[in-house]
């Protein structure tokens, strides 16, 4: 694009109200892939980092030493061998405490000129969608979060759930959409709540994890959707920053969006292999080693959304018994989940052992075990961002190195990290 080659991301700034940031936002990757350490690094460097509120009870247990998951398992022990999960519920006070403690622990360590937001998913239904969503958002506000990014849903009633909170007017609030239509629906509900979003993240079809598209995702283009969103906001005289996401792999990719009116970019895939990211080493090495043929979009998620992941993901073709007693984050109000149906319909072999479940995965269990290698489309390019070591493995990168490369690189160049003699230890 003419005129952009002389620019770098650092020539631009994201303005949200009275605050100004380096226009790099690290997306909220669950479960605890976007760790507090990763978010804190983005904040220290002047950008915006996200926490994810996916499975916050479990994450609190793993990072803060609480025992919420064990307590929930004990309360619902009677249904562990039953496929009727209608009585499996979360306690609001435990959910609130876990969410608040996670946010408070991160915000207490915050320093730098950036900000820390949290990604809150509407599709995380948890047996009581409205109540658990309200609790999660309220607890994040109580914990001092700088911003809330609403994702995985239209969120037509989400703002009304927190409009009485004293921080409702002060906290930054944004929405992730994948179409102009979705944004129009949200804006109507936001106007009813008297609170327009402070920013809009436009997530395209090349993003990682769950997608806001159907099986025809490949027919859509992020640049075209961003242009439509910018036109809509211009026509409505709404000065709301637009942040493209999905497939933005180099600093030059980012500049091309910034030069045409975007306020910042949201990136994630390159940070999955950072030292600070919450994936274990085995997963990070799989991401590095991936080829384009290893990346596919499937319908194995019980949420109903298409899911982009690696074909090497251990979750595929497993036969784990449903884990709703400790988890149950994808249950609807009746205690139903797509995996429960798929598990029930899967036959057993001659010895009585359940055969692999091919239609769906137990999302909660496999996310807790980091067995679901969700990724952006360009994950196969990660090997070009680092060095391969003598033992065949790939060198991990610091979040600062990746952030700075986005911030200052030109001409789609990617800076390799300094050479090391050994592979950094992962979590």
N, C-alpha and C positions, 0 to 999 in steps of 0.2 A: 504494500500500500504506500503510495507516494507520500513523502513527508514524515513517515513514521520511523524510518531507519535512523534518523538523527536523534530520536527520542529514546529514553529508557523509562521504566516504570517510576523511578524516583523523580522524574520531572513532573509527576502528577500527585495530587493529594485528594483523599476522600474526606469530605466535610459532612459531618452529621451534627446538626445543630451548631453549637459553638466549638465543637471539637474537630481536630484535623488529624488524619492518620496517613501513614504510608498505605497506598491503595491495594494492599494484599490481605486477604481474609482467608484463614485456614478453616476449612469446613469442619463441621461437627461429625466425626466418624465414630460410630459405636461398633461393638461395645467396648468403650475405653480404649479405642485406637487413638482418638484425639484425647490424650491424657492431659492432666493438669500441667505437667511439665511442658508439653507441646504448646498448649495455649499460653503459658507464661512466657515462653520464648518469643512467640509472635507479639505479645504485648510489650515485652522488653525492647523489641526491635522497632516498635512504633506502628505495628499493624494490629490486626484483630485476630485473636484466636478463639476457637469455639470449644466448649465442652459439649458432650452429648449426654442427654438425660436417659438414654436407653438403658434399662435395667439398673436403675440407680441404687436399688437395695443391694444387688449383687456387687456392684462396683464399690459401694461403700464398705461392704464386708472385705473385699479384696485389698482396698487401699487404706482404709481407716481402722480395720480390725473389729468392726461391728459384727453382729450375729443375726442380722435380720432374716437372711435366707434360711438359716437353721430353724429359727423360731416359726417361720411360715410353714416350713416342711412339717414340723411337729404338729402344728395346729390342724393340718389337713392330711395327716397320715392315713386316715380311714379311706381316702379315695385313691391311694397310690396305685392300686391294681384295678381300678374302675375307670372306664372311659367316660363316665358322666362326671364332668368337672363343674357342674352348676353351682356347687357350694364353695368352690375355691375362690377366695377373695383376698384382697390386700387390705391391711389396716391403714386408714388414712394417716394416723399419727406416726406410724413407722415410716411410711412413704415420705411424709413431710420432713421427718427428722433426717432421713438418709439424704434427701435432696439438699436440704439446707446445710447439713454438715459438709457435703461434697463442695458446694459452692463457697461456703465460708472458708474452708481450708485453702481453696485456690485463691480467693480474693485476698486473704491475709498475706499471701506470699507475692502478691502482684507488685511489680515495679516497672517503670518505663512509661513512655508516652502513649502506649497503645491501649487496647481495651480487651475485655474478656466477655464473650457472649456465650449463651447456651442454646443448643439446638433442641427444640421440643417437638416431638412427633405426635400428630393427631392419631395416626394409625396404631400407636402403642395403646391398645384398647384396655388391657388389664382387667377385664371382667366388669368394669364400670367406667366407660370412656369419659363421660363428662366430669365425674367427680375426681378421678385420678388425674385428668388433665388440669383441672383447677388446682389441685393440691400441688402438682409438680411446678406449675408456673408460680403460684403464690410462694412456695418454699424457695424457689430460685430468687424471687424478689426479696424475700426476707433475708436470704444469704448475702445479698449485696451485689448480685450480678449486674454487669454494665448493660447488657442487652439480651433480648430473647428473640431468636429466629424461629418462626413457626414453620414446620415442615410436614411432609407426608400427609397431606390432606388439604381441604379447602378452608378450614378454620373459620367457618361462617359464624360461629358463636364463641370463639375462643376469647376475643377481647372482652366480651361481656362478663366472662368468668372472673376477670381481675380488675374490672373498671372501678371497683370500690377500694382497691389497694392504694395506700398513700403514695406509692412510687409509680402508679400507672401513667402519669403525665411526664415523669422524669426519665424513666428507663427507656433505652432505645428498643423499638419494636420493629421487626421486619417479617417478611413472608417469602417463602420459596414457592415459585410458580414455574410451570413449564409451558404456559400458553397465555395469550392475551385473555382468553375466555376465563381462565382461572383467576387472573388478576382482577378482572371486572367483577366477578362474584365476590371476591374478598373485599374490594373497595366499597361495594355497596354495604356490606356488613360493618366495615370500619367506619363509614360515615354515620351509620345508625348508632355506633358506640361513641361517636364524637372524637375519634382518635385515628387519624390516618397513619399508615406505616412510615417509619423514618427511612426505610430503604426497602428495595425489592431485589431479591436474588432470583435471577432467571437461570434455571438449571436445564441444560440441554440434554440431548439423547446420549451423549458420550460420557456422562457422569458415572460415578461408581455407586454400588449398592442398589437400593430400590429406585426405580425410575418412575417418573410421572407420565409415562407414555404407555401405549399398548404394544402389541406385537409388531406394529408398523413403525416402531421407533426410528428405524434407519431412514425413513422418509423425511425426517425433520432436521433442521439445521439451526444451531444455536444463534448464529449471526442474524438469521432472518427473524427468529423469535425476539431477540433483543431489539432489533429495529422496529418491530411491531409494538413492543412495549414502550419504547421511547416515543413513538408516534402517538400512542394512546395517551400517555401522560402529558405530552405536549399539547394535544388537542383539548385535554381537560384542564390545562394550565396548572398542573400539579408538579411541583418541584421536588420530586422524590428520587433520590439516587438509585441508579440501576446497577446491579452487580452480576455480570455473567458468570456462569460456572459450568464446568464439564468439558474436558478436552483441552484446557488451556495449559499447555505443557512447557512453554518457554516464556521468557520475559517479553519477547517480541510478539508472541500470541496475545499477551496481555495488552501491550501497547496498541495493537491493532484495534482492540475493543475500546481502550481509553480514548484513542484519537477520534472515535466516532460517537462519543457521548457517554460511554459508560463511566461510572464514578470510581469503580474499583473492580477487582476480579476475585472470585473465590476459587481456591485451588485445594487439592487434597491428595491425589494419587502419589505425587512425588514425595509427600511427607509420610506416607505409610512406611517407607524404608528408612526413616530418620531414626537416630538413636533414641529420641524421646517418644516415638510412637509406641503404642501399647501392644503391637503384635509380637509374638515370640520370634526368635531367630529363624526357626524352621519356616515360618510363614514369610518372613521378609526375604529369605533366600529363594522361595518359590516365586515371589513377585519379581525378583531380579531375573530369574531364569526363564520366566514365561515368554512364550512366543505368541504371535498374533492368533494362531490357531487355538491357543489355550484359553482364549477369552470368549465367553458366550453369555447371552442373555437368556435366562430360563424362567419357568413359571413354578419353580419349586418352593417359593416362599408362600406360607399360609396367609400372608397379608392380602394377597390378591394383586400386588404390584409385581411387575417383571423385576428380576434381580440379575445384575451383571456380576459374574464371579468367574474364577478360574476353574477349568475342568479338573484340576488337581486337588480341589477342595475335598478334605476328608469327610465332609458332611454328606456328600452325594452318595446315594445308594446305601446309606446306613439303615439300621433297624432298631435304633434306640427306642426304648419305651417312653411314651410321653412324660415330660418332666414338668407338669403343671403345678405340682405341689411346691417345689422350691421356686419355680419361675412363674409360668402362666401369664406372661406379658402380652401374648397375642390372643387371649381368650376374649370372646365377645360377651355381651350381657347374659347370655344363656349358658356360658361355660363351654362354648363351641370353638373349635379351631380346625382349620383345614388339615392339619397334620393328624389330628385325632381320627378324622374320617379316613384318611389315607392309610393310617396304621391299622385301623379296624378292618379295612378291605384287603389288606395284604395277607396272603395265606402263609402257612407254616410248612416246613419240609417234613419228611417222613419221621424225623426224630422229635418233631414238635417245636423246632426253632423257627422263629419268625424270619421270613425271607426279606431281602432288602426292600425298603420302601422307596419306590422310584418316583412317585408323583410329587411328594412334598418332603420337606425336611422339618425336624423339630428345631425351629429357628432359635428359640431361647437356649436350649442345651448347646447347640453347636456354636452360637455366638459366645456363650460363656467359656467354651473350650477353645475358642479361636480356630475353629475348624471350617469356618465359612470364609473363603478367601475372596471377599467382595472387592471390586476394583473398578477403576475407570478404564475406558477403552484402550488408552495408550499405556497401560501397565507394561506392555512388552517393550517399551522404549526405556524403561528404567535402567536396564543394563548399560545403556549409553551415557548414563549420568554418573557413573562411578568406575572403579577399577576392579578387575577380576584378579584375585590373589592366586598365589602359587598352588594352593590346594583346590582351586576351582570355585571357591566361594567368592562372594562379592562384598566389597567394603561398604559398611554402613556410612551414612552421611549425617552430619549434625543438622538440626533444624535451622540453625543460623546460616550454614552454608547454602542450603536450598533457598531460604528466604532471600539472602543476598544475591543469589544467582538470578532469581526472578526480578529483583529490584534493579540490578545494574547491567544485566546481559544485553547484548545487541545481536542483530542479524541471526536470531534463532540459535546462537551459540550457547552451549552448556558447559560451565566450568567444572572440571573434574576435581575431586577432593585431593588434598595432600596425600601422598603415599603413606601407608602404614604397614607395619610388619605383620600385624595380626588383625583378625576380624574383631570389631567391637562387640562386646557382649550385649545380647538382646534380653528382653524381659521374658 
